[in-house]
Amino acid sequence: MMKKMFEKNEITFAILLIVVYVVGMSVMQRLSDAIGINSFAEAVYGMILSGIIFLFIKRNDLMRHLGLIKPETPPSRMLFYIPLFLIGSFSAFFGLGLEHNFAGTIFHTLAMICVVFLEEVIFRGFLFKGIAKQNLKQAVVISSITFGIGHIVNLFNGYDPLQNVIQIILAVMVGFMLVMIFLRTGSIIPCIAFHAFNNCMTAFTSGERLIGKVGEQKAQLIILAVNLIIAAAFTFYVTKLPKREQIQ
């Protein structure tokens, strides 16, 4: 059934995966809160959904199509991806510490790894490639904006509205940056590596030194703003690199 839907319309297939992923993860977060084990339900759901999608990709020989291959651009040309590392580790400069207990940290990390795989394969993979068959520029814009808007679900999970808006803006910028990396390298592996590092770091950074000076809300806004600047600067650099032939 999945194969028939994919072959019929890759964009519709991607949209269905987005709904299943976003709604499912939101429900699982509430379930984890209800049973009192942080990220447990998200980790289980994420592993199951990731397994299903990965098997589908392997069985239908879609690894190259989705960019699950070694980057074709030398790391030096990509500045060794140092800006990506800075985005992921910036908040660590203001304090390290476990946000959850040991079990919660383990499940949070597992959930984040699954989230990364799912978001990269769905947004940078199926959705982007499906739209790119018709219009490459539209694919870049739509996949980036859709990736950012997908974070609006956090508003319903207790996030501060202003913080969530800035998070969405950052996610759109990061989405655009990752799409450009995909276009220039032919691979989403660097995107997955950055995304995993960035998401997993949230369980180990406290930002307490900055929070102690300006308060928690302002600290979060400052961190998001700096990350936005770094992402925008690196995206500008990547867009100036020589273009590759579009991956089929």
N, C-alpha and C positions, 0 to 999 in steps of 0.2 A: 504493500500500500504506500509506504514512504517513497519507494523508488518511482512508482507511477506518478505520484504527486510532484516529485522533484523533476522528472522528465517532462511533465506537462507544463509546469510553470515554476521556475526556481525562485522567483520573487514571492509568489504566494506561499511556497514551501518555507521560505525564510521568515515571512510574517507569522506563519503558524508556529514556528519554532520560538519566535520572540514572545508570543502570547503564552505558550506553554512554559517557557523559562521564567518570564517576569511574574506572571500570576502564581505559578507554582512556588517560586522562591519567596514571594510575599506571604503566601499561606503558610509555608514551612517556618518562616521566621516567627509568626504568631504561635505556631505549634511549639516551637522551641521555648518561647517565653512561657507558654502554658505549662509545659512539663518541667521547666526550671533548669534545663541544660542548654547553655548558650551554643547556638549554631548546630546543634545535633541534627535536627530535622533537615536543615539546609544542606548539611554535609551528605546525609544519606540520599536525599533527593538529587543533589548535584552529581553524586557518583553514579547513580542509576541512569540519569538522563545523559551524562557525559559518555557512559559506556555504550548506550544505545546509539548515540550519534556517531561515536568513533567507529563502531562496528559497521554502521551504514556507510561511512566514508571509505573504510578499508575494502569492504565487499564490492563497492561500486567504483573502485580505483579513482578516487577523487582527491588523493593527497596533493598532487601537483596543482590541480584545478583550484584548490582552496589555499595554496601557498604553504602547505605543511612540508616544506623542503628546506634544504640548506640555502641561506642567502647567497645570491649571485653577485652582490656588491661587496667589495673588501671592507672589513670593519674600519680600516683607517679612513676610508672615504666617508664613513658615517660617524666620524669623530669617536670611534670605538664605543658609541652609544652612551658616552659619559653624561650628556644632558638628561637622558632617561634615568640614569642612576641618581642624579641630583634631585629629580622630581620625586623619586621614590624614597629618598633618604633625608630630604630637607627637614622634615619635622623631627627627625632623630637628634638634630643639633640642639634641640630645646628640651631634651630629656628622654630617657628610656625607662620602660617599665611595662609590666604585664597588665593589660586592660582587663583580662579575665583570669580565672583560676587555671590550673594546669589542664584539666579536662576541657574547659571552655576554649583555651588557647589551641589545643590540638584540633578540636572540631572546627573552630574558626578558620584555622589554616587549611584544613581539608576542604572546607566550604569555599574558601577564596580561590584555591587552585581549580576547583570545578567551575566556579564562576568565570574565571579567566578563560579557561578552555572554551566554555560555552559562548561567552560574549565574543571572543575573537573569531571562532569558527562561524557563528551566526552572522554577526555584523560585518566583520572584515572579510568573511568567506562567502557564505551563501547569498546574503543580501547584496553585498557589493558586486560580486561577480554576476549575479542575476540582472541587476540594473545596468552594469557596464556593457552587457551584450547589446543594449539599445543605445545607451548614452553614457560615456565615461565620466563627463563632468557632473552629470546628475547623480551618478553612482557615488562619487566622492562626497557631494553635498548631502544627499539623502542618508547615506549610511552613517555619516558623522553626526548629523542632527538627530537621527533616530537613536543612536547610541547615547547621546546626551539626554534626550527626553526620557529614555528608559529609566534614568535615575530619579525621575519624579516620584517613583513609588516610595522613595525614602521619606517623602513628605507625609505619607500615610503611616509611616513606621516611627514617628516621633521626632523627626529632624526639625530644627528651627527653620522657618520659611526662608529667611534671608540666606542662611547657610546653604539651604537646598538649592536656591536659585544660583548661587555662585558655583556650587558643585556641578550643576547642570551645564553652566557656561564652560567650566573647566573640562567637563566630560566631552562637550562638543569639540573643544579645541584639541583635546587629547585624541578624540576619535579622528579628527582631520589629520593630525600628526601621524597616527598609526596607519591610516590609509595611504599617506604619502610614502611612509617607510615601506609598506607593502609594494607600492608601485615602483619604487626605486630599487628594491632588493629582490622582488619576486617571492618573498617569504613573509609569513606571519609569525615565524619562530621568534624573531626579536621582539615583536609585539607581545607575544605570549610571555616571554621572559620578563620584559618590563612590567607588564600588567600584573603578573604573579608577584614579583618583588614589591611593587607598589601596594597591592592589596594586602599582602601578608604582613608588611611593615606596620599596618594599622594596629596590629595586636601587640606590638612591641614598643611603640612610641607613646609617650605620655604628654610631651610638650609642656611639662609642668613649670619650667623656668619662664617660658613666655607667658603662660597662663597666670603665673604669680605676678607678673608685671602689668598685664593689660586686661586680664579676665579671659574666661574660656571662649566666649563668643568672638571677641576681637582676635584672639590668638588663632582660632580656626580660620577666620577671614584672612588674616595676614598670610598664613601658610598656603591657603588656596590661591591667594593673589600672586604670591611669588612663584608658585608652581605654574600658574597660568602664563606668567611672563616667560619663564624658561621654556614652556611648551611652545609658545608662539614664536620665540626666537629660533628654536631648533627646527620647527616646521618651516619657517622662512628659509633656513639654510638648506633643508632637504629638498624643497621645491626648486632650488637653483642647481641641483645636481643634474648631470646628463640623464636624459630619459632612456628607459629601457623599452624594448618592444612590449606591447601589451600582452600579458599572459592569456593564453586561450583556455 
